[in-house]
Amino acid sequence: MNKSSILSRKLKHTLLSLSLLVVTHISLAQQLEFNKNYSDEEDKPWEEMAAELPPAPKTENLLPFYVGPTATQTFAIDSKSLSIGTDGVVRYTLVATSSSGAKNISYEGIRCASFEKKIYAIGREDGSWGRSRRDQWEPIVRSKTNRQHAALSADYFCSNLTVVGPEKDMLYRLKSGKTLTDDLLRE
């Protein structure tokens, strides 16, 4: 080989190496810029927002919902209290009525992401609230009787550990009695 072809070959290798180095540098710079602007929500620990207690429920705002054939009480949600917090918790006032007419009123939350429930407060006869002594997140139980939390989460609020729709969609499902399962069967 002559000297000029050797130099030409070395020049080609040098230019190729230099080009690869420039491309790598540009790619690394773009990745760093992406990482700087990217906020990975999953890395942040979940924080519950403070729950504001709603006014006492009014009979005309109650939306009854089906719990199951073995339920020993009837259940309804106060439509005016239903909200989805920035923390992903669906909050609502629940009214449970026994066959004798006794009512239990509670302000509660369902966290779809963990399939848990929490009772924030218990309603008093005078329309005020008393803080719940069970102010902890608890797993939702899918029992056969009085499975109100399982019904709310699975039928109206959550799917695949995700909140489904804004409040107006949830209220529509509760008013119409059309569950999330009904929606899936229509698709």
C-alpha positions in Angstrom: 0.0 0.0 0.0 1.2 3.4 -0.7 1.5 6.2 1.8 -1.5 8.2 0.4 -3.9 5.3 0.7 -2.8 4.7 4.2 -3.3 8.3 5.1 -6.7 8.4 3.4 -7.7 5.3 5.3 -6.6 6.8 8.6 -8.4 10.0 7.8 -11.6 8.0 7.0 -11.4 6.2 10.3 -10.7 9.4 12.2 -13.6 11.2 10.5 -15.9 8.2 11.2 -14.8 8.1 14.9 -15.3 11.8 15.2 -18.7 11.6 13.6 -19.8 8.8 16.0 -18.5 10.9 18.9 -20.5 13.9 17.8 -23.7 11.8 17.3 -23.2 10.3 20.7 -22.7 13.7 22.3 -25.9 15.0 20.7 -27.9 12.0 21.8 -26.6 12.3 25.3 -27.4 16.0 25.4 -31.0 15.3 24.2 -31.4 12.5 26.8 -30.2 14.9 29.6 -32.7 17.6 28.4 -35.5 15.0 28.3 -34.7 13.8 31.8 -34.6 17.4 33.1 -38.1 18.2 31.7 -39.6 14.8 32.5 -41.5 14.4 35.8 -41.9 10.7 36.7 -45.1 10.7 38.9 -44.5 7.1 39.9 -41.3 8.0 41.7 -43.1 10.4 44.0 -44.6 9.0 47.2 -48.4 9.4 47.3 -49.7 12.2 49.5 -53.3 12.4 50.6 -54.9 15.8 50.5 -56.9 17.1 53.5 -60.5 16.1 53.1 -63.1 18.9 53.5 -66.3 17.7 55.1 -69.4 18.5 53.0 -72.7 19.7 54.2 -75.1 17.1 55.6 -76.9 15.1 52.8 -80.4 16.1 51.7 -82.9 13.3 50.8 -83.4 14.8 47.3 -79.7 14.5 46.4 -79.4 10.8 47.4 -78.7 8.3 44.6 -79.4 4.7 45.6 -77.2 2.0 44.2 -77.4 -1.8 44.0 -75.1 -3.7 46.3 -76.3 -7.3 45.8 -79.1 -9.7 46.5 -77.9 -10.5 50.1 -77.5 -6.9 51.3 -79.1 -6.3 54.7 -79.3 -2.5 54.1 -79.9 -0.1 51.3 -77.2 2.3 50.2 -77.1 5.7 48.6 -74.6 8.4 47.7 -75.2 12.1 48.2 -74.7 13.5 44.7 -73.6 16.9 45.9 -70.7 15.4 47.9 -69.1 13.3 45.2 -65.6 14.6 44.3 -62.3 13.4 42.9 -59.3 14.9 44.7 -56.0 15.8 43.1 -54.7 12.8 45.2 -56.8 10.4 43.1 -59.3 9.7 46.0 -63.0 9.6 45.2 -64.8 11.1 48.2 -68.5 10.9 48.9 -71.2 10.9 51.6 -72.7 7.4 52.0 -76.1 6.8 53.6 -76.8 3.3 54.7 -80.4 2.6 55.7 -81.5 -0.6 57.7 -84.8 -2.4 57.1 -86.2 -0.7 60.2 -85.3 2.8 58.7 -82.2 3.6 60.9 -79.7 5.6 59.0 -75.9 5.6 59.2 -74.2 8.5 57.4 -70.5 8.6 56.7 -68.1 10.7 54.7 -65.7 8.3 53.0 -63.1 7.9 50.3 -62.1 5.2 47.9 -58.5 5.1 46.6 -58.7 3.2 43.3 -54.9 2.9 42.9 -54.7 0.6 46.0 -58.3 -0.7 46.2 -58.8 0.8 49.7 -61.4 2.7 51.6 -61.3 5.2 54.4 -64.0 6.7 56.6 -63.3 10.3 57.4 -66.3 11.3 59.4 -69.6 10.0 60.8 -72.8 12.1 60.4 -74.7 13.2 63.5 -78.5 13.7 63.8 -78.0 17.5 63.9 -76.3 17.5 60.5 -72.8 18.0 61.9 -69.9 15.6 61.5 -67.8 13.7 64.1 -64.3 12.6 63.1 -64.0 8.8 62.5 -62.0 6.8 64.9 -61.1 4.5 62.0 -59.4 7.2 60.1 -57.0 4.7 58.3 -56.9 3.2 54.8 -58.3 -0.3 54.8 -58.5 -2.9 52.0 -62.0 -3.1 50.3 -63.6 -6.5 51.1 -65.6 -8.2 48.5 -68.0 -10.0 50.9 -71.5 -11.2 50.0 -73.4 -9.0 52.3 -73.2 -5.2 52.6 -70.4 -4.9 50.0 -71.1 -1.2 49.4 -67.4 -0.3 49.0 -66.8 -3.1 46.6 -69.9 -2.2 44.6 -68.9 1.5 44.4 -65.3 0.9 43.4 -65.9 -1.9 40.9 -69.2 -0.8 39.5 -69.0 3.0 39.5 -65.6 4.5 40.3 -62.6 2.3 39.4 -61.3 0.0 36.8 -57.8 -1.6 36.8 -56.8 0.5 39.9 -57.7 3.7 38.0 -60.4 6.3 38.6 -62.8 6.1 35.7 -64.1 9.3 34.4 -65.0 12.7 36.0 -67.6 13.1 38.6 -70.4 13.7 36.1 -69.8 10.3 34.5 -69.9 8.6 37.9 -73.1 10.4 38.8 -74.6 9.3 35.4 -73.8 5.7 36.2 -75.3 6.0 39.7 -78.4 7.7 38.4 -79.0 5.4 35.5 -77.9 2.2 37.4 -75.5 1.4 34.5 -72.3 0.0 35.9 -68.8 0.0 34.5 -69.4 -3.7 33.7 -72.4 -2.8 31.7 -70.3 -0.3 29.7 -67.7 -3.0 29.0 -70.3 -5.4 27.8 -71.6 -2.8 25.3 -68.1 -2.3 23.7 
